[in-house]
Amino acid sequence: MHRPEQDSNDLEKALIVCRERGIRRLTVLGATGGRLDHTLTNLSVLARYDCVFELTVLDRYGRLFLVRERWTHAGR
């Protein structure tokens, strides 16, 4: 869907379409691309939509997720 406004990036436009279509669980690929400014912008967008979707963010190094208040992990 073409959305010409420049107030949002491509990731946010995709998230808006997913929300409009009732999608609630997403796996996001490519959010941590080669440029730091794009990575930080995408992480900021994902933080805004974290309460809307159950998000999994995958990159070549691992799985990312946002911690809102507290997180405990048992393991190495």
Helices and strands as residue ranges (DSSP letters): H 10-20, E 25-29, H 36-49, E 54-59, E 62-64
